[in-house]
Amino acid sequence: LVPYTPQITAWDLEGKVTATTFSLEQPRCVFDGLASASDTVWLVVAFSNASRGFQNPETLADIPASPQLLTDGHYMTLPLSLDQLPCDDPMAGGGAPVLRVGHDHGCHQQPFCNAPLPGPGPYRVKFLLMDTRGSPRAETKWSDPITLHQGKTPGSIDTWPGRRSGSMIVITSILSSLAGLLLLAFLAASTMRFSSLWWPEEAPEQLRIGSFMGKRYMTHHIPPSEAATLPVGCEPGLDPLPSLSP
């Protein structure tokens, strides 16, 4: 028994644990000094309550495949050679050194398929070193229980506003007010536009110059005494009428 406990990777990665997968730390140098170049490192996956009943296989034919998880509660997957688990810098290859359990969605017909996990678990895993004949040579401890994320049904989602923070309520109120103002502005603009289409503005009547042209008449004040003495046609300011006599 190797004093090593498998665990979820410590790298800051998104989706380290999902609804069907989880990412493990690679067992680099774990079996150093115990394995030969031809040995293979296997991952054993079991339901947490079925891990105690798992028996290490004695031959390659006894290796449980992924469909046996639902019947026997365990299976083996991800066979790796020691060349795939070097002891050098894990970041030298440019990527995070992880083993993603349940990542292969298209391998259901393969015997040692790394198929998506069927439920939230919890699961336990361990690494098992086997030789070319399938005989176990060394193994690690079982991991702590690993529980996958679960999706929520729509009816179980709490939408009560009291569960929200004060900042969320303030932001929601501001956005609602802005939406109302935009709606009012749109309605006002639409009303003005349609009113101009249905009731066009009447053009003011243009007055032509000279339409109401008249002669200017200057009035004169004639004292009563002069009016009585002036003959006909001799009003002030007018030329005397011409005489018609020969």
C-alpha positions in Angstrom: 0.0 0.0 0.0 1.4 3.3 -1.1 0.8 6.2 1.3 -0.8 8.4 -1.2 -4.5 9.6 -1.3 -6.0 10.7 -4.6 -7.6 14.1 -4.5 -9.3 16.7 -6.7 -6.7 18.8 -8.4 -5.6 21.9 -6.5 -5.1 23.9 -9.8 -7.5 26.9 -10.2 -9.5 25.4 -13.0 -13.1 26.0 -14.0 -15.3 22.9 -14.0 -13.0 20.8 -11.7 -16.2 19.1 -10.6 -19.3 19.1 -12.8 -22.5 17.0 -13.0 -20.8 14.1 -14.8 -17.0 14.6 -14.3 -14.3 15.5 -11.8 -10.6 16.2 -12.3 -8.0 14.4 -10.2 -4.4 15.2 -9.5 -2.1 13.0 -11.6 -0.2 10.3 -9.6 3.3 11.5 -10.7 6.2 9.6 -9.0 3.7 7.8 -6.7 4.9 4.4 -7.8 8.5 5.4 -8.3 10.8 2.5 -7.4 7.9 0.0 -7.4 7.1 -0.3 -11.1 8.8 -1.5 -14.2 8.6 0.1 -17.6 5.9 -2.3 -18.8 3.5 -1.8 -15.8 0.3 0.1 -16.1 -1.4 2.4 -13.7 -5.2 2.0 -13.5 -7.9 4.2 -11.9 -10.5 2.4 -9.9 -13.8 4.3 -9.6 -16.5 3.1 -7.1 -19.5 4.3 -5.3 -18.5 5.4 -1.8 -20.6 2.7 -0.2 -19.2 0.0 -2.5 -15.5 0.8 -2.2 -15.0 -1.6 0.7 -16.3 -4.5 -1.3 -13.9 -4.0 -4.3 -11.5 -6.9 -4.9 -8.4 -6.2 -7.0 -8.5 -8.2 -10.3 -5.9 -11.0 -10.8 -5.9 -11.0 -14.6 -6.7 -8.7 -17.4 -10.0 -10.5 -18.0 -11.1 -9.7 -14.5 -10.8 -5.9 -15.0 -14.4 -4.5 -14.5 -15.6 -2.2 -17.3 -17.6 1.0 -17.0 -21.1 -0.6 -17.4 -20.4 -2.6 -14.2 -20.6 0.6 -12.1 -24.4 0.4 -12.1 -24.5 -3.3 -11.3 -21.4 -4.0 -9.1 -20.8 -0.4 -7.9 -17.2 -0.1 -9.4 -15.2 -0.1 -12.6 -11.6 0.6 -13.8 -10.5 3.1 -16.5 -7.8 5.4 -17.7 -4.9 2.9 -18.0 -1.6 4.9 -18.1 2.0 3.9 -18.7 4.7 5.3 -16.5 5.9 7.4 -19.4 2.7 9.3 -19.2 3.3 10.1 -15.6 6.8 11.6 -15.5 8.4 13.0 -12.3 9.6 16.2 -13.9 7.9 19.6 -13.8 4.1 19.0 -14.3 3.8 22.3 -16.1 6.5 21.6 -18.6 4.0 20.3 -21.1 2.1 23.5 -21.1 -1.1 22.2 -19.5 -2.5 21.4 -16.1 -1.6 17.9 -15.1 -5.0 16.4 -14.3 -7.0 13.3 -15.0 -10.6 14.1 -15.9 -12.8 11.2 -14.9 -16.0 10.8 -17.0 -14.8 13.0 -19.8 -15.2 10.7 -22.8 -18.8 11.0 -24.1 -18.4 8.7 -27.1 -16.8 5.6 -25.8 -19.7 3.6 -24.4 -18.9 0.5 -26.5 -15.2 0.3 -25.4 -14.3 -2.0 -22.5 -12.4 0.5 -20.4 -14.4 3.5 -21.4 -14.0 6.8 -19.4 -17.8 7.4 -19.7 -19.7 10.3 -18.0 -20.6 9.4 -14.5 -24.3 8.5 -14.1 -25.1 10.4 -11.0 -23.9 12.7 -8.2 -22.3 9.8 -6.2 -20.6 10.2 -3.9 -17.6 8.3 -5.4 -14.2 7.1 -4.1 -11.2 6.4 -6.3 -7.8 4.8 -6.0 -4.8 4.0 -8.3 -3.8 0.4 -8.9 -0.4 -0.6 -10.4 -0.7 -3.8 -12.5 1.8 -5.8 -14.6 1.4 -7.1 -18.1 -0.6 -10.1 -16.9 -3.1 -8.1 -14.9 -1.7 -8.9 -11.5 -1.7 -6.1 -9.0 1.7 -4.9 -7.7 0.8 -1.8 -5.6 -2.1 0.4 -4.8 -2.9 3.8 -3.2 -5.4 4.6 -0.5 -9.0 5.4 -1.4 -9.8 9.0 -1.8 -12.3 11.0 0.3 -15.9 10.9 -1.0 -16.3 13.0 -4.1 -19.8 14.4 -4.8 -20.7 15.8 -8.2 -22.8 18.9 -8.8 -26.5 18.6 -9.2 -28.8 20.6 -11.4 -31.9 22.1 -9.9 -35.4 21.6 -11.1 -37.2 24.9 -12.0 -39.7 24.4 -9.2 -37.0 24.2 -6.6 -35.4 27.6 -7.5 -36.2 30.2 -4.8 -37.3 33.4 -6.5 -38.5 35.3 -3.4 -37.0 38.8 -3.4 -36.2 38.6 0.3 -33.4 36.2 -0.6 -31.7 38.8 -2.7 -29.1 41.3 -1.5 -29.8 45.0 -1.0 -27.6 45.9 -3.9 -29.4 43.5 -6.3 -32.8 45.1 -5.3 -31.5 48.6 -5.9 -30.1 47.7 -9.3 -33.3 46.0 -10.2 -35.3 49.0 -9.2 -33.1 51.4 -11.2 -33.3 49.2 -14.3 -37.1 49.0 -14.0 -37.4 52.8 -13.7 -35.2 53.3 -16.7 -37.3 50.8 -18.7 -40.4 52.7 -17.7 -39.0 56.1 -18.8 -37.9 54.7 -22.1 -41.4 53.3 -22.7 -43.0 56.6 -21.9 -40.6 58.4 -24.3 -41.4 56.0 -27.0 -45.1 56.3 -26.6 -44.9 60.1 -26.6 -42.8 60.1 -29.8 -45.1 57.7 -31.5 -48.2 59.8 -30.5 -46.7 63.0 -32.0 -45.7 61.1 -35.1 -49.1 59.6 -35.8 -50.9 62.9 -34.9 -48.9 64.7 -37.6 -49.9 62.0 -40.1 -53.6 62.0 -39.4 -54.1 65.7 -38.7 -51.8 67.7 -40.9 -51.1 71.3 -40.0 -53.0 73.9 -42.1 -50.9 76.4 -43.9 -51.8 80.1 -43.1 -53.5 82.0 -45.9 -51.1 84.3 -47.8 -52.3 87.8 -48.3 -51.5 89.3 -51.6 -50.0 92.8 -51.6 -52.4 95.2 -53.0 -55.5 93.3 -52.4 -56.9 95.9 -50.0 -55.3 99.0 -51.5 -57.4 102.2 -51.3 -56.9 105.9 -51.7 -55.9 108.0 -48.8 -58.3 110.9 -48.1 -57.2 113.9 -46.2 -60.0 115.7 -44.3 -60.0 119.4 -43.7 -61.8 121.4 -41.1 -63.8 124.3 -42.5 -65.1 126.9 -40.0 -68.8 127.5 -40.1 -68.3 131.2 -41.1 -66.2 130.3 -44.1 -68.5 127.6 -45.2 -71.4 130.0 -45.4 -69.6 132.5 -47.6 -67.7 130.3 -50.0 -69.5 129.7 -53.3 -70.1 126.2 -54.5 -66.9 124.5 -55.7 -64.6 126.8 -53.8 -63.9 124.6 -50.8 -60.5 125.3 -49.3 -57.6 123.3 -50.9 -59.6 122.8 -54.2 -59.2 124.6 -57.5 -62.2 126.7 -58.6 -64.5 125.0 -61.0 -64.1 126.3 -64.5 -66.8 128.6 -65.8 -69.1 127.2 -68.4 -70.3 130.7 -69.7 -69.1 132.1 -73.0 
